[in-house]
């Protein structure tokens, strides 16, 4: 009897690429996209977004940028998920300048920038752009997006690495006034920022205040009394 040859279609490949994404197998995901070209199966948005997510999880930002370029060449339209994954990959891999370029490209393409976009962008700025981190945070608030503890902590880390401990305290006060939840990571980052700046007395003061009365500390931040 004649054996029927079953040709894989885009749904088959998408399932395989998604499996690679769940397993953080970014290299295999990219290999599957290459196989699709050989099999004359056109990858679609689902294919690329799954591969981008695999790259994001491993911080493979150069591969993520390449996929975004391939999408443009293949005339596959980007969406917000596409860019969020690529920006997050840049944040994990240290490509903060490229992350900012991607945000600019999103704006030019008239795509929606959501809180995930800004959190990833601010996180990317931890590597060398505290001024840009504050700019993105301000942009987030102007758009009336709900800033989260993740947003705040990413901005604090960027300020800490830039040696901007006073701006760190001002930022925490502003966020407290805007009812953004402050967690243990927030206070640890504040103490670390003071310590790194050589403000040992302030670091100890904040640490003791955090242990004794967090609510009082938040009010002091907001009112600039510490």
N, C-alpha and C positions, 0 to 999 in steps of 0.2 A: 504494500500500500504506500501511496505517496504521502510523505510527511509534509504537513503544512508549516510554512515558515511564518512565525508571528513577529511582525516588525514592531519595535517599541515606538510609542507615540509620545507627544509632549507630556501627557498625564503620567505616563510610566516614568519618564525622566524626572518630572517634578517630584514624584514620590521618592525617588532615589536621592535627589539633591536634598530634599527635606530631611530624609533620614541622616544624611551626612551632617546637616546643620544641627540636628538634635544631638549628634555624637561629637560635635565640634571638629569634624573632619573636613577642614576647609580645602585642603589640597585635593581630596577626592571629589569634592563638590566642583572645583574648577576643572578637574579632569573630565567629569561628566558633561560639562558644558562644551568642552572640546570634542567629546565623542558625539554630541548632538549635531555639531557642524558636519562631522564626517558622515553621520547617518542622515543628513539633510532634514533634520527636525529643528524647527525654529524655536529657540527658547523664548519664553514670554516673561511678563512681569513677575509672576510667581516664582519662576526659575531663578531669576536674578536676585530677587529679594531673599530667597532662601540661601543662596550662595553668599550674599552679602552678610547675612546674619551669622553664617558660619565663620566668615572672616572677622566679623566684629568680636565674636567670643574669644578669638585668639589674638586680637589686636593686630591683625594683618592688614594694616591700613593702606599699604601700597597696592596690594591685590584688590582691596575694596575700591580704591580710586580707579584702578584699571577696569573693573567691572562697570563702574558708572560710565566710563568712556565707551566701553563696548556697547552698552545700552544705547547711547546716543548714535553710535555708528550703525547699530542694528535697527534704529528707529523704534525702539521700545520705550514708551513714555515712562518717565520717572514718576514716583509719587512720594509722599512724605515719609513713608516707611523706608523707601530706598535711601533717602538722604540721612534719616535718623540712624540707620545701621552703619552707613559709611562714616558719619561724623563720630559715632560711638567707637568705631574701629580706630579712627584717628586719635581719639581721646585715650584709648587703651595703649596705643602704640607710640604716642608722643608726637604725632603729626598735627600740632595745634594750629599752625599757619594754614595747613590744608583744610582743617575743620572749619576755619573762618571763611575760607574761599567757598566751601560747599554751602555754608549758610547764605553767602552772597548770591550764589547760583540759584539757591531755592527762591530767594526774593525776586531775582530776575525772571525766574520761571513761573512766578506767581503761585507758588505752592504754599500751602498752609504750614506755618512754623508753630509747633505746639510745645508744650512744656518739656517733652522728651528731647526735642531739638535743642532747646536752650540749656537744659541740664547737661546734655552731652557736650555742647559747645563750651559752657563754663568749665566743665570738667577737663576739656582739652587744654584750656588756658592755664591749668595748674602747672603746665610744663614751661611757661615762660611769657605769659601775657596777662598780668593782673589787671592792667588798665582795660584790656579787652573784656576780661571777666566782668568787671564792674559795668562796662558798657552794655554787655549782653544782659546783665541782671536788670539794669535800668530799662532796657528794651522790653524785657519780660513783664515788668511792672506796668509800663506804658500800655502794653497790649492787654492788660488786666488778666493775665494768666495767673493761675494760683501757684505762687512759689511754694515749694515744699522744703522740708528739712534737707533733702538731697541737694536742692538748689543752693541753699544757704551754705552748707558744709563745703560744697565744691568751690564756691566763691571765697570762703575763708581760707581754704587750702592754697588757692592761688595767691591771695594776699600774704599769707604766711611765707610762701616761697619767695615773694618779692620783698620781704622785710617790712611790710606795711602794717605793723601791729596796731597803730592808732586807728587806721581805717578799718581794721578788723573789728575793733571795739565799737566804732561808729555803726558799722554794718549790722552787728548783732543787735544793737539798740534799735535801729530802724526796723529790723525784722521782728523784734519783740513787740514793737508798737503796732506792726501789721499782723500780729497774732500768728506768726509762723512758729511752729513748735520747735523748741530747742531741745536737743537730746544730749546724751553723754558725749557723743562725738563732737558736737558743737563746742561744749565747754572744754573738752580736751584740746581741741584745736586752738581755742582762745588762750589757754594756759601755755600751750606749746609756742604760740606766736609771741607771747610776752617773754618767754624763756629764751627763744632764739634771738630776740632783739636785745637781750641783756637786761631786760626789765624783770629781774628776779623777784623783787619785792611785790610787784604787781602780779606776777605769776602765782606767788604764794597766796596773795590776798584773794585772787579769783578762785584758787583751788579750795581754800578754806571756806569761802562764801558758798561755793558750789556744794560742799559737803554739809554745811550747816543749814542753808536756807536757799534753795534754788529760786523760789518765787521772789524773794527779796533781791537776789542777784539780777533777775530779769528786770525788775523795776529800776534798779541802779543803772543797768545798761541803758534803758530807755530814757532815763532822766540825766544821764551823763554825770552821775555822782561818784563814779569810781575812777 
